[in-house]
Amino acid sequence: TRYTIRRQTNGRVRMTIVEPINPHHRAESDTTSFGSFHVTDQTKGAFEVTTVENDARVDLGSLFILAVLCGCIVATILGMAVANENDGHLELAWTKPVSRTLYLLQTAAIGVLGIVLAEVMTVLAIATIMAMYGLAYLIHVSNLTLRDIAFSLLVALAFYAIVQAMTASTRRTGWAIVSIFWVVSLILPVFHHTEWLNVGSIVRIVNVVNPNAYFYSFTALPANPGFMALPGSATAYFTGLLVLVVAGIGLAIAQWQRVEA
């Protein structure tokens, strides 16, 4: 296997990867596009030639947007901390010289730190891979970078708060609840335009408490309004997610205050 990278004067980058294949392999050609990246696979004799072209720089904020999935997975695991305490550890937790509210807030602070580290490490991993292929110079910072970074973290934090609110009074059933929440939150935004039996109207109401709906809508701005699961602007999405974070943590505290061993 060998590869070459050419940087053109217009800022575009072309990477060509040549790999040997079975000589009896059927000749074929395929082109795939993802954002500013275009990938072409071609069979030439006993070799498969893959050409990757990039015609634009990559905003650092966009890398954090890509890291949202990892952040939400970590948020789910850390958001189950209170439910794990309920499952046989309450007596030990309550012997600590702090109130339940303070204990939960300390747990939330650890969760926030874990989520930030997860997304930062994911971005570093992506940047490292790009550097291995000589593409790290494409990463740049714009006037939207901080906005996108803040939004990516806020989506994961909202996920954390909702998971904690749903499981603060549960024990072993918490993971089942979270699993259903994951499936529903991913599927619901798809039906926001469905008019059959007013399904779309119902979905749009439910999506107000769905972090994934905010994510779909934010990433659709402004080029793909048809993919917006929620009407509004970036400011409205930020506000909605902040409300979910505060309300989620508040509900978790209220529920845990009533939990008995």
C-alpha positions, 0 to 999 in steps of 0.5 A: 500500500502506498499513498501520496498527498498533493497540496494544490495552489487553490488550497485543495488537497488530494490524497491518493491511496493505492492498494493491491487487490485480487486480480480477479476482482470485478472492476468498479468505480464509486464516488462518495461525498461528505461535506467538503470531502469527496472520495472516489474508489476505482479499480485499475488492473490489480490495484484499487485506487482511492482518491480523497479530495478536500476543497475547504478548511475544517473549522475546529468547532465542526470537529467538536460537533462531530464529537457530540456522539462521544460526549453523549455516550459518556454523559449517559454513563456518568448520568447513571451515577445516582441510580448506581448509588441507589442500587445498594450504596445508599447507606454508604453515600448518606454517611458522608458529611454533606447534604444530598443536594451537595452530594448530587451537585458534586457528582454533576460537577464530575460529570461535566468534567468527564463530558468536557474531557471526552469531547476534547479527547475525541477532537484530539484523536481526529486531529491526530489522524488528520496530522498522520495524513498531513491534513492538520493544517486544514483545521482553523478557527473562525468567528463561529468556533466558540459558538459551535464548541459551546453548543456541542458541550451543551448538547451532551450536558443536556443529555446528562441532566435528562438521564439523571432526572429520569434515573435519580429515583431508580435502581436497576431499571435505570439502564432500561429507561435510558436505553429506551430514551436513546432510541426515542430521542434518535427517532423522534426528529425524523417524524417532525414533518409527518402530518398523518394523525397530527403526528408531526405536531405531537413530535414537535412538542415532545422534541422540546425536551429532546437534546437530539432535536436541538442538535439536528436543528442547529446543524441544519442552520442555515443551509438545510431548513428541511432538517430542522426538528425544531423551529427557531434560531441558534440563540433559541436552541442555546436557551432551550438546552440551558433550560433542560440542563437546569431543569434536569439537575433540579428534578434529579435533586428533588427525586433523590431527596425522597429516595429511601434505602 
